[in-house]
Each structure stands twice: as C-alpha cells, then as structure tokens.
Amino acid sequence: MQRIPAVFLTLVLILSGCHSGQVKDKSVTLLTLKGPSAMGMIYLIDSPDQVIPEKLHVEILDEPVLVRARILKDKPELAVLPLNIGAILYNKDLPYQVIAIPVWGTLYLFGSDTSIHSWQSLKNKRIFLMGKGATPDILFRYLLKIHGFKPDRDVILDYSFPTHIDLANAVSAGQAELAVISEPLVSLARARNPSILQIMDLNAEWAKAFPGNPSMPQTALMGRKDFIRDHPDWIRKICEAWKRSIDRVNLHPEQAAGRIVFHNILPDPAIAVNSIPRCNLKFRYASEIRSEIGQYLQVFFTFNPDAVGGKLPDEQFICQKPDY
C-alpha cells in the first residue's frame, strides 16, 4: 500500500482547518435598520475597513422583521433591533445578547389638530397608530393610562394604516389629524406638508413618567454570544467607532446629512438635518444602563408578556462591557 507523504497530510490538514474552523473569522456582518440606527452610524457605514480591515460588512435593511428573519436564517454576528424584539429572540433561546443602546426614543404625536394642548385635550379624539401591539401602540397606551385614560374607551385608537410609511403619508395628506409616528418619518411628513405640527414629544412624556430613568432605550445592538466571547477587541472597536460617529452626527448634522442621503437613508439633506435632533442618538453600553432597560421592558411585559417573549429576560440578556 502506497504511503501518503507526511508533508502532503500536513498540507491537507491545514487547508481543511482553514476551510471549516476559521471561515467565521473571514467576515463580520452587522445588520442595521434604515432610519435613526443607520443615521447615527453613518461614518461607520462609510468606512468599515477603518474599524476591522477587510472584515466588517454593514447591511441596511428596511424593517425589523427583515432583520429578525436574517437572524433566524443566517445568524449574523451583530444586528440592530427594537429592544423588545431582542428580548423575544433571547427568550426563544437564540444566542444573542444586548451590547448597547444607540437610539433612544423617537416617537412623537403629530398632526393638524390645533386643539390639543394637554393630555386631557385628547379625550374622545381619534388617534392613528401603526400596528396594534407594536412598540408605538404599547408605549402610547401606557402613557394614556398613567394620565387617567382607558385607551379603548376615552380615545379612539385607529389602526387603518398598516405601515409606518402609510401612516406618515396619511398625516401629510391630511387623512389623519392625529398620529403617533417616529423619526425620520416625522421629518418626511413635515417636508411634504409644513402645516402639520408636533403635538407631543412622547420621549419627554416618558421622562416625566420615569424621572429616575428619563430616556427610552428603544433600539438595541445585539451580538451573537460566541462572537462576543471570541472577539471582545472587535466589539470594542465597533462600539467606539459607532460612538464617534454618533457624536459627529450630533455635532455636525449638516455634514452628516450628505452621507445619509448618499446611502439612500433619506432623500434630502434638509430633511436629514431636521430629523437628527429628534432621533435621540446616544451610544450607551447596556451593562451601564440595566435599570433603564429593565424599566422599559417591564412596561412591555405588563401590557402583554408576549411582547418580550413571555417573560422578562434574565441578567444574561445584557452583555458585560468587555474588560479593555
């Protein structure tokens, strides 16, 4: 029987090892959402090679449902999702933790009804929302309740418009006098119809309700557990670059607006400039804001346990900030 040279065997083992065990290290996928999430990280999107050369690939997706589908199918290393959806995935035993919160509350009550001057002015009004049981619906219902309303009796909550874009278009067209919409759709609607007004900043109303935790941790950066464990240095570089990007966007919105339009996140620089201050962009590590995250998810759980996956996530949901 002919013997296979040892050198050849060694070469085969090296090549097979590169093909199987190390393929995960060849690239890092970060899925983000079109809107405030992508706006805040625009300079990271611009230059991913400056963070992790030839490895980091950022993809912008239109809706959270698309990000969730990719997580279930492809298991990307990093993904941006609404915080409560991240909790649902965690409670379904998907191996993801929340690393940071890069986008805080972006919800506003907007419309053409000039008679609204307080919460009590909303009594018997028709208010349009997108998606019963979705984030805007849950948070708005909670705020109504703490102001003494029974949401389905004292106000009319209307879900006629099935998507955020449909609802924003209805507001700008005068088909919805009052609606809860988020940035950047608020600025898009106002660009089409400057007569519509901001009635309430729901993020400011949240701060009044929770003075100890005044910010609404609406959007989360989720990371796959094995990636967090094996590459804390990459996590650090990505997070630091993201924070620098947010700081630059907030400080120089006119400059950032051009890049936001270039990446097809918004259609016009003026809209981007108007939108940035209302996006509440701020990068905070999840391990530093456990109380804010816990309070926010408690509101969802109280409304409907299924909104966080049936139970409040345990402490392991929050990733420890790497020891740099």
Order of alpha helices (4+ residues) and beta strands (2+ residues): alpha-beta-alpha-alpha-beta-alpha-beta-alpha-beta-beta-beta-alpha-alpha-beta-alpha-beta-alpha-beta-alpha-beta-alpha-alpha-alpha-alpha-beta-alpha
